Amino acid sequence: PMGMVAAWNRDDLSLLWSIDVAEEFGEEVLKFGYPVHPQVYEDLLIISTIAEDASVVALEADSGKVAWKTGGLMGSLASPIIRHFQGRDQIFYNSQGVPDDAREGGDCSLAGLDPRTGEVLWRYMDFFNDLPVPPPVVVDDQTLFVTGGYFAGSQLLKFEGEKILPKVTSKWGSHICPPIVYDGHIYFLTHENGTLKDKRKWPDFGLNCLTREGEFLWRSGAEPMFGRGSMILADGKLILRDSYYGKLYLVKPDPMGYRQLAVANPFGHKRSDLKRWAPLAISKGLLIIRDERELKCLDLRKH
């Protein structure tokens, strides 16, 4: 969180190298620290900073030396991610105008970069998200779905040559959780800071389902109350963590409507608005979930 990037030998945990991002690139630590996740690509480690000449940086994974750096894209609290898109691997970088408070000005943008060189392949300037968190999601090889909180909304971006054709799919977006594309449909959660205070508006939010062309099909509404929760896909099912009450839901993704299969409260929470925002993780049927006090492993396998 304070900007240290380091690598250790997995066998004996000896330190291989480390750098101080703020010292290396001449910047100040952000208000929320550095919540970004490094991405490994071949022999490179991809990170982001807020320095003018180093928005996105590639380090040599075995030494920590700078392999390339790309500036001019502004800072971000969102992680650069690597996806295969338009027939090639790309870094998606969702930047905000001014790292501490984008409302003061600056240019928000979504950019695609060549992970080998840092070359900016394209840049989209018409998705304003002053504190981006969810990364763009690949719908197909020429289409991205972008979403965000703070009234950023959601858009479907179709790439045709050098043109990017946007379609606004919702005035609301996912505050924290990345959307999921499954079986030709887009599933994403809506609720953000500005919508939780008025319960009369809750029926307009929840889990949403769109076609891959961005047509709205359904939303789950006020109940269950997912809030700014987490969601992953496993074995053809959605596992959702409700951030408002702390419950866990198993849902069958179905374009015909919301299909809840099971619900549990693994921590026994009784209060509301818990702000449980941590992402879920699953491996071989074992689900890792945490709140602010405990970390649990839940066995979801059939016995």
C-alpha positions in Angstrom: 0.0 0.0 0.0 3.0 2.4 0.4 4.4 1.7 -3.0 7.0 -1.0 -2.4 7.3 -3.6 -5.2 9.4 -6.6 -4.4 10.1 -10.2 -5.5 11.1 -13.1 -3.4 12.5 -16.6 -4.1 9.6 -19.0 -3.4 11.9 -21.8 -2.2 13.7 -20.0 0.6 11.9 -16.6 0.7 15.1 -14.7 0.1 14.6 -11.2 -1.4 15.5 -11.0 -5.1 14.9 -7.3 -5.6 12.7 -4.4 -4.5 11.9 -0.8 -5.6 10.1 2.1 -4.0 7.7 3.3 -6.6 7.4 6.8 -5.2 11.2 7.2 -5.0 11.9 5.6 -8.4 9.4 7.6 -10.4 9.2 10.8 -8.3 5.6 10.8 -7.0 3.7 11.1 -3.7 1.8 8.2 -2.2 -1.9 8.3 -3.0 -4.6 9.0 -0.4 -5.7 5.4 -0.5 -2.1 4.0 -0.9 -1.4 1.7 -3.9 -4.3 -0.8 -4.3 -3.1 -1.9 -7.7 -2.1 -5.5 -8.4 1.1 -6.3 -10.4 0.6 -8.3 -13.6 3.1 -10.8 -14.9 3.5 -11.0 -18.7 6.2 -13.3 -20.1 9.4 -12.0 -18.5 7.9 -8.6 -17.5 6.0 -7.3 -14.4 3.4 -4.7 -15.3 2.5 -2.0 -12.7 1.0 1.5 -12.7 2.1 4.7 -11.0 0.9 8.3 -11.0 4.0 9.9 -12.4 3.5 12.0 -15.5 6.1 10.1 -17.6 5.2 6.7 -16.1 1.5 6.0 -16.0 2.2 2.3 -16.8 5.5 0.6 -16.3 7.1 -2.7 -17.2 9.8 -4.1 -14.9 12.1 -7.0 -15.7 10.7 -9.7 -13.5 14.1 -11.2 -12.6 15.8 -7.9 -11.7 13.2 -5.2 -11.2 14.9 -2.9 -13.8 12.7 -0.7 -15.9 12.0 -2.3 -19.3 9.7 0.4 -20.6 7.4 3.1 -19.3 4.5 4.9 -20.8 3.4 8.4 -19.7 0.6 10.8 -20.4 -2.3 8.5 -19.4 -2.8 10.0 -15.9 -2.9 8.1 -12.6 -5.3 5.5 -11.4 -6.3 3.4 -8.4 -7.3 0.7 -10.8 -4.9 -2.2 -11.8 -3.7 -2.5 -15.3 -4.9 -5.9 -16.6 -3.8 -8.0 -19.5 -6.3 -9.6 -21.8 -6.4 -11.0 -25.4 -8.4 -8.6 -27.5 -8.5 -7.8 -31.2 -6.2 -10.8 -32.0 -3.4 -9.7 -29.7 -2.5 -9.4 -26.0 -3.2 -6.0 -24.6 -2.9 -4.1 -21.3 -6.2 -2.3 -20.4 -5.5 0.8 -18.3 -8.5 2.7 -16.9 -7.2 6.0 -15.6 -8.7 8.9 -13.7 -8.1 12.6 -14.1 -6.3 13.5 -10.8 -5.4 10.6 -8.5 -6.6 12.1 -5.2 -9.6 13.9 -6.5 -10.5 13.6 -10.2 -13.3 16.2 -9.8 -10.7 18.9 -9.8 -10.0 18.2 -13.5 -8.0 16.1 -15.9 -8.8 13.6 -18.5 -10.2 10.2 -17.7 -9.6 7.5 -20.3 -9.5 3.8 -21.1 -6.4 2.8 -23.1 -5.0 -0.4 -24.7 -1.2 -0.9 -24.6 1.2 -3.3 -26.2 2.5 -5.3 -23.2 5.9 -5.9 -24.9 6.7 -2.2 -25.7 4.1 0.0 -23.8 2.9 1.5 -27.1 -0.6 3.0 -26.8 -2.7 1.1 -29.3 -5.9 3.1 -28.7 -7.5 5.5 -26.2 -11.2 6.1 -25.4 -11.9 9.4 -23.7 -15.7 9.3 -23.3 -16.1 7.1 -20.2 -15.8 9.4 -17.2 -15.0 7.5 -14.0 -13.3 9.6 -11.4 -12.4 6.7 -9.2 -12.2 3.6 -11.5 -12.2 0.2 -9.8 -13.7 -2.6 -12.1 -11.5 -3.4 -15.1 -13.0 -3.5 -18.7 -14.4 -6.9 -19.6 -13.9 -8.6 -23.0 -17.3 -9.5 -24.5 -15.9 -10.7 -27.8 -12.8 -9.9 -29.9 -14.1 -6.6 -31.0 -16.3 -5.6 -28.0 -15.6 -4.4 -24.4 -18.0 -3.8 -21.5 -16.9 -0.9 -19.2 -18.6 0.0 -15.9 -17.9 2.0 -12.8 -19.3 3.7 -9.7 -19.6 7.4 -8.9 -22.3 7.8 -11.5 -20.0 6.6 -14.3 -22.6 4.2 -15.6 -22.0 1.3 -18.1 -21.1 1.3 -21.7 -20.6 -1.3 -24.5 -17.7 -0.4 -26.8 -17.5 -1.9 -30.3 -14.2 -1.5 -32.1 -14.5 -1.1 -35.9 -11.0 -0.4 -37.4 -9.8 2.9 -35.7 -13.3 3.8 -34.6 -14.8 3.0 -31.2 -18.6 3.0 -31.2 -20.1 3.3 -27.7 -23.5 2.3 -26.5 -24.7 3.4 -23.1 -26.3 0.3 -21.5 -27.1 1.7 -18.1 -26.8 5.0 -16.2 -25.7 2.8 -13.2 -22.5 0.8 -13.0 -20.6 -1.6 -10.8 -18.8 0.2 -8.0 -16.2 -2.5 -7.2 -17.0 -5.9 -8.6 -15.9 -6.8 -12.2 -18.7 -7.9 -14.5 -18.9 -11.5 -15.7 -19.6 -12.6 -19.3 -21.1 -16.1 -19.5 -22.8 -17.9 -22.3 -23.3 -14.8 -24.4 -24.7 -12.6 -21.6 -23.2 -9.9 -19.3 -23.9 -10.1 -15.5 -22.9 -7.2 -13.3 -23.9 -5.7 -9.9 -25.1 -2.1 -9.4 -25.1 -0.1 -6.2 -22.7 2.6 -5.2 -22.2 5.1 -2.4 -24.7 7.5 -3.9 -27.6 5.0 -4.2 -27.5 3.2 -0.8 -29.0 6.0 1.3 -32.5 6.0 -0.4 -34.2 2.6 0.0 -36.9 3.7 -2.3 -34.4 3.4 -5.2 -33.2 -0.1 -4.4 -35.6 -1.9 -6.8 -33.6 -0.2 -9.6 -30.4 -2.0 -8.7 -28.9 -5.4 -7.8 -27.7 -8.1 -10.2 -28.2 -7.1 -13.9 -28.3 -9.2 -17.0 -27.6 -7.9 -20.5 -27.2 -9.5 -23.9 -23.8 -9.3 -25.5 -25.3 -6.5 -27.7 -26.0 -4.5 -24.5 -29.8 -5.0 -24.4 -31.3 -5.1 -20.9 -33.0 -8.3 -19.9 -33.6 -8.2 -16.1 -32.3 -7.0 -12.7 -32.8 -8.7 -9.3 -33.9 -5.5 -7.6 -34.0 -4.7 -3.9 -34.1 -8.2 -2.6 -31.6 -9.7 -2.2 -29.6 -6.6 -1.3 -26.1 -7.3 -2.9 -24.8 -3.7 -2.3 -21.2 -3.2 -3.5 -20.6 -7.0 -3.3 -18.3 -9.5 -5.0 -19.0 -12.1 -7.6 -17.2 -15.0 -9.3 -18.2 -17.8 -11.7 -17.5 -21.4 -10.9 -19.0 -24.6 -12.4 -21.5 -22.6 -14.4 -22.8 -20.9 -11.3 -22.4 -17.4 -9.9 -21.2 -17.1 -6.3 -22.1 -13.7 -4.9 -21.0 -12.0 -1.7 -23.5 -9.5 -0.4 -21.6 -6.5 1.1 -24.7 -5.1 2.8 -25.7 -8.0 5.1 -22.7 -10.3 4.6 -24.6 -13.2 3.1 -23.4 -15.6 0.4 -25.6 -16.5 -2.6 -25.4 -19.2 -5.2 -27.2 -18.2 -8.4 -27.7 -19.9 -11.7 -26.9 -17.4 -14.6 -30.1 -17.4 -16.7 -31.1 -14.8 -19.3 -34.8 -15.5 -18.4 -34.5 -14.2 -14.9 -32.9 -14.3 -11.4 -32.5 -17.9 -10.2 -31.3 -18.3 -6.7 -30.1 -21.8 -5.7 -28.9 -21.3 -2.1 -28.0 -18.7 0.5 -25.8 -18.8 3.6 -24.5 -16.4 6.2 -20.9 -17.8 6.9 -20.0 -15.2 9.5 -23.4 -14.9 11.2 -23.7 -11.2 10.6 -26.8 -9.4 11.7 -26.0 -5.8 11.1 -26.6 -4.0 7.8 -24.3 -1.9 5.5 -21.2 -3.9 6.5 -19.0 -2.7 3.6 -17.7 -6.2 2.9 -15.9 -5.5 -0.4 -13.1 -8.1 -0.5 -13.1 -10.3 -3.6 -13.9 -14.0 -3.5 -11.4 -16.7 -4.5 -12.1 -20.3 -5.3 -9.8 -23.3 -6.0 -10.9 -26.9 -6.5 -14.2 -26.3 -4.8 -12.8 -24.5 -1.8 -14.0 -20.9 -1.4 -11.9 -18.3 0.4 -14.0 -15.5 2.0 -13.2 -12.9 4.6 -14.7 -10.1 6.6 -12.8 -7.5 8.6 -12.0 -9.9 11.4 -11.8 -13.4 10.0 -10.7 -15.4 7.0 -12.6 -18.6 6.2 -12.4 -21.5 3.8 -15.7 -23.0 2.8 -16.0 -26.4 1.2 -18.4 -26.2 -1.7 -17.7 -29.7 -3.1 -20.3 -32.4 -3.4 -19.8 -35.2 -0.8 
